[in-house]
C-alpha cells in the first residue's frame, strides 16, 4: 500500500503522517487489496478537513471529514472508509454468488 500525503494551507508534520499511517494500516489489515491511498489535509478558517481516496480492485473510494481537530478528523475518516470498504466488499461477494 502506497500512502501519499498532501497539505493545503498546512504543513504535514511527521507526527500527523505517523498518526495517519497507523490508522491507514488498520484499513490495510482488514482489506489487503488496497494499492494507493491519497490523503489531503485542509484548513479552512478554523475547520480541519481530511479527504482520502483509496484505490482498490480498480475502484476509487472517496471520503472526507470535517472536525475542529485534525486528529479527530482522521479518526472520523477512518470510520467512514471502513463503512464504505465493507459495503464494497459485500457488493463484490454478492456479484460472485
C-alpha positions in Angstrom: 0.0 0.0 0.0 1.4 3.4 -1.0 0.5 6.4 1.1 0.6 9.9 -0.3 0.1 12.9 1.9 -0.7 16.5 0.7 -1.3 19.6 2.8 -3.2 22.6 1.6 -2.7 25.7 3.8 -0.9 23.4 6.3 2.5 21.7 6.7 2.1 18.0 7.1 4.2 17.2 10.2 5.9 13.9 10.9 3.5 13.4 13.8 0.5 13.8 11.6 1.9 11.5 9.0 2.7 8.8 11.5 -0.8 9.0 13.1 -2.5 8.8 9.7 -0.2 5.9 8.7 -1.1 3.9 11.8 -4.8 4.4 11.1 -4.5 3.5 7.5 -2.7 0.3 8.4 -5.9 -0.7 10.2 -7.7 -0.5 6.8 -4.9 -2.5 5.1 -5.2 -5.2 7.7 -8.9 -5.6 7.1 -8.8 -5.0 3.3 -5.4 -6.2 1.9 -6.1 -5.3 -1.7 -5.7 -1.6 -1.2 -3.0 -0.3 -3.6 -2.8 3.5 -3.2 -4.2 5.9 -0.6 -4.1 9.6 -1.2 -4.7 11.8 1.9 -5.3 15.6 1.6 -5.2 17.8 4.7 -7.0 21.2 4.5 -7.6 24.1 6.9 -10.4 26.4 6.0 -11.0 29.2 8.6 -11.0 27.1 11.9 -12.2 23.9 10.3 -9.8 21.0 9.8 -10.7 18.9 6.8 -9.2 15.5 5.8 -10.0 13.9 2.4 -8.9 10.4 1.4 -9.1 8.5 -1.8 -8.5 4.7 -1.8 -7.7 2.7 -4.9 -8.8 -0.9 -4.6 -9.6 -3.5 -7.2 -9.8 -0.9 -10.0 -12.3 1.2 -7.9 -11.8 4.5 -6.2 -13.5 5.1 -2.8 -13.5 8.7 -1.6 -14.4 10.2 1.8 -14.0 13.5 3.7 -14.4 14.6 7.3 -14.5 18.0 9.0 -13.7 18.5 12.6 -12.2 21.1 15.0 -9.1 18.9 15.5 -7.1 17.2 12.7 -6.6 14.0 14.7 -10.4 13.7 15.3 -10.9 14.3 11.5 -8.5 11.4 10.8 -10.5 9.1 13.2 -13.7 10.1 11.5 -12.5 9.5 8.0 -11.2 6.0 9.0 -14.7 5.2 10.3 -16.3 6.4 7.0 -13.8 4.5 4.9 -14.3 1.3 6.9 -18.0 1.5 6.2 -17.6 2.2 2.5 -15.0 -0.6 2.2 -17.3 -3.1 4.0 -20.1 -2.1 1.6 -17.8 -2.5 -1.4 -16.6 -5.9 -0.2 -20.2 -7.1 0.4 -21.2 -6.0 -3.1 -18.3 -7.9 -4.8 -19.2 -11.0 -2.8 -22.8 -10.8 -3.8 -21.8 -10.5 -7.5 -20.0 -13.8 -7.3 -23.0 -15.7 -5.8 
